[in-house]
Amino acid sequence: MIDRAFALAAAHVADGRIPGATLGIVTADGRRTVRFAGLAQRVPTVEPLTRDHWFDLASVSKVIATTRFVLQLAEDGRIDLDRPLTDAIPDLRQYDVAGAAERRLTFRDCLVHRTFLPAVEPIYTYGDDPARLRAFVLQRAWRQGPPVYSDINFILLGLAIERIIGAGLDALPLGSGLSWGPPPGPAVATEHCQWRGRVLVGEVHDENCSSMGGRTGHAGLFGTVDGVLDFALGLLDGSGASAAMLDAIRTPVEGHRTAGWEIRFPGWSGGQACSADTIGHTGFTGTGLWIDFERGLAWTLLTNRVHPTRHFDSGIFALRPATGDAVVAEFDAAGGI
């Protein structure tokens, strides 16, 4: 089954569109299978990809780490999702307590991306002191616009978590095969970063995350294919999430968005063959995770499509849904994996 589903990614590797790719599939009863091909690094040296390589998960960090931690804090009664972020960050826009719109944003607003905040901002260009950049994020009067998928939403959520627990995000448990960078094992290469002047290996790709210390609410998590599959299995079999948390991540709140995740919609990254009870999320570096609860099936496609540059058509935006459709078709045809 997996060989036919993986053929699409393997063809992208063979054509030189992406250096390497790993596809992992797991079912609710714990069965899993993994395939990989290509290179963990193409330049300046060549390194074959293995099952044990760590990938920079990029925005998949938002769901594996930040969303989970926020929902756990809510379940523990330490936050109310419909209360303002100022419950955790009282100094948010502290010089305009009465008028700042940022002070009215709630935890849930940020989780489902229904804020006025911009999609992204080159925070790293404002300095290289993590503490100062955190202060910059909190005190900046952000330009306002229509709701969009925004890294700033999750940067704020990450800062709120740190305030509540009184420690960095790396103080919270993740599970085997997941780690804030640098990872404790061989890592795939991402981009030759023009800002840092080197090929990044085991170093967070996202410039804003890097400048803010490497661990933020929107990026910074690394994972092996088995680490990502273990996380997915915990959602499928309920061992890694409560009933309330599962309900939150599976129930749409704003359009096609649940708490942190997306559900299936026309043209989404997971393909159209999956059930309506499917959630997913992608990462800029070329990663992604999708979970079909109706089928008891999850898959992750991990690539280093930005290596050695993001300025190249890797075909990832067509590869992801095509792979999802192939995984589901093969699963249905075989009656499992």
N, C-alpha and C positions, 0 to 999 in steps of 0.2 A: 504493500500500500504506500508506504512513505517514499519509496523510490520513485514512483510515478508522480507523487505530489512534489517531490524535491527536484524533479527534472527541470522545472522552469528556472529555479534559482541556479541549478548547476549549469544551465545553458548561459545564463547571464555571466557566470564566472568564466566559462569557457570562451565567451565572446569578449572578455576583458572589460565588461561594463562595471563589474564590482570585483574587488580582489578576492573576497571570500564570503561564504555564506554557511550558516548552520540552521537547520530546521529541526525542531523538537516537538513531539506530540505526546500528550498524556491524557489518560481517561480517568474518570471518577473512581474506578476500581484500582488505580495505581499503575496500570500498564503504561509503558512509555517506549518510545523509539526515537532515535536521533540519527540524522545524516549531516555530513559537512563536506565541504570541498573548497579548494583554492588556498589562498594565502592569508595569513594573519598580518603579514607586512610585505609590501612590494618594494619600497625604497626607504632608506638608502641600502638596506640589506633585505634579502629574501628569507621569509620564514613561513613554513607551511602551517596551515590552520589545523588545530586539534580540537577534540571535544573539551579539553580542559582550559582552553583560552577564555579569558575574561573580556567581555565587551563593555564599552562605555554605553550604558543604557539610555543616556540623555533624558528625554522627557518621560520615558517609562518610569523614571524615578518618581514622577508625580503620583502614580497609582500604587506602585509597589511599596513606597515609603510614605510620602506625605499624606496622601488620602487615608491610608490605613491608620497612621498615627493620629490624625485629626479626628477620625471617626471613633477611635478608641478613647481619646480624651473626652469626647462627647458622651460616650457610653459610660464612662467612669464618673460622669457628672462634673467634670472639671471645666467644661465649656458648654455653652448653649449655641448650637449652630446658627440660630436665628438672632443671636445677639451680635453687637458690633465687635470688630477686631480689637477695639480699645479696651475691652474687658481683659485682654492679655497684653496689649501694647498701649498703655495709657498715654504714652508720649508720642503716639502717631499724630503728625501734624500739630505738635503741641503749641505752636505759635499762632494757631488760628483755631482755637478750640470751638468757637461758636459757628464758624462758617465753613470749615474744611469738609468737602464732600467725602474725602477719604475716611474721615472719622465715623461716617455712617455705614460703611461697608461691613457686611456680616461675613462670618465664616462660610456660610452656605453660598453667599454671593460669589465668593472667590472659588469655592469648590466647583461650581457649575458655570463659571466664566460669564456671569451676567453683570459685570461691572463696567464702568466707563474707562477702565485703564487701558493703555496701549498694549499691543501684542508683545512688543519687545522694545528695549531701550539699550543703547551701548553704554551700560553702566561702567564697564571696565575702562572707558576712556576718561572717566572723571578722577582716576587715581588708582593706587594699588595697595591701599591700607584697608583690609577687610572691615575693621571696626568703623572706619570713616565712611566706607561705602554703604554699610548697613544703616548708618545714621542718615546718609544721603537719601536712601530709599524711603525712610520713614518721614523725612521732613520735606521732601520734594512735593511741590504742587503739580501733580501729574496732569498732563494735557488730557482733556476729556473727549470721548468719542462714543460711537455705538458699541455695544457689547461685542467683544471678539475673544478668541482663544488667546489668553495672555499669560506670559511667563511671570509678569509682575504679580498676578493673583497668587501664584504659588510661592513666589519669593516671600510675600507677606505672610502666607500661612506657615512657611518654614520658620520665619522670625517669631511668629506667635508660639509655635511649638517650643522653640528654644527658651522663650521667656517663661512659659508655664513649667517646664521641667527643670529650668535653671542650669541647662547644659546644652552642648551642641547636639546636632542631629545624630552624630555618631555614637551617642550614649544610648540610643534606643536599639532594641534587638531586631535583627534582620533575618537570621536564619543562614544555614550553610549555603555557600555559593553566591552570596550577596554581600557587598561591602562598599562602603564609601572609599573613594580612591585615596592613595594608589592601591590597587588590588593585591592580594597576597599570592599572586601567581602570574603566569605568562599572560600578557594582554595583547589584543589586536591593536594595530596602529590605526589612528584616525588621520587627521589632516596635517599637512605641513602648514602650521599656523604662521601667518605673516606677522602677527603681533608678537608672538613668542620666538619666532625665527627658527623653528625646529619641527620635525615630525613628532607628533604626540603619541606616546606609547605608555599606557598605564597612568596617564595624566588627563584630567577631565578636559573634554573638547570645548565645552561651552565657555566662552570668554568671561561672561558675567559670573558664572559659578566659580571659575578659577580665581578671578580677582577678589571674590568675596570669601575666599578660604577653601574652596573645593567641595563644600557641602552646603547645599541650599535646598529650598523647597521645590525647586523646579528641575534640578539636575545634580549630577555628581555621583550617582549610584553606578556601580559596576556589577556585572553578574556573569556567571557561566550559564550555559544552556540548562544544566541540571538545577542550578539555583533558581532560575526563572520558572522552570517546570514545577519545582517543589512548591513555590509560591502559588502557582496556578492550581495545583492539586489541593492545596489547603482551602482554596475557595470552592473547588468542585465538590470535595467531600465534607466540607464544613469544619475541618479540623483547624483551619487557620483564620476563621472568622465567625463571629456570632451571627445569629439569625437577623438581628437588627442591622449589622454591618452589611450582610449580604443583601438585605432589602434595600439599603441605601444605595449600593453600587449598581443595583439592577433596575431601579425605578427611575424613569426619566423625570427631570425636574424642570429643565429649560431646553425646549426643543429636543435634540437628540442627545442631550447631556444628562448623565446621572451625577451622583457625587463623585467627581474626579474622572469618571470614565465616559466613553461614548457608547451608545447602542447602535445597532444596525440602522443605516439610512441609505438612500440611493447614492451610490458613488463612494461609499465609505471604504476604509482600508481593508476591512475584513472580508470583502466580497459579498455577494448576494445569496449564496447557497446556504449560509448559516441560518439558524432560527432567529426569530425576533427577540428571543431571550439570550442574546449574545452581547458581550461587552468587549471593548478593546481600546488600545492606546498605542501610539507610535512614538518613536524617538528620532530626532534629527540625524543622528549618526547612521541610521539605517536599521533600527531595531523595532520590534513590535511584539505585542502579546494580545491574543484574542481568546475568549472563553465562552463556549456555547453551553449554557447550563441545561438546555433542553436535551441535548445529545450526551451530556456528560463528557465533553471533549474540549481540550484546549491545545493551542499551538503557538509557538513562538518562532519568528523568523528573525535571525540576528545576522546583520551584515556590517561591514565597514565601508559602506558605499561612499564615504567622504574621503577615503584614502586614495591618493595623496591630496586630493582637492575636492571641495564641494562644487566647484565650478565646472561640472561635467554631467552630462545626462546619463545617469546610471540606470534609468528605467525603473527605479524603486517604486514609483507611484502606480505603475501598472503591475509590477511584480507582486506587490502585497495582496491586492484583491484576487489576482489570478491564482496565487498560491492558496489563499483561503478557500476559494471555490474548489480547487483540486483536492485539498485536504478533506473537505466535507464530502465531496463526491466519492472519493476512495473509501472513506469511513463508512458511508452509507452502503456502498456496493459490497464491501467486505463484511459488513455487520460488526465492525470494530477494527482494532489494529493488531 
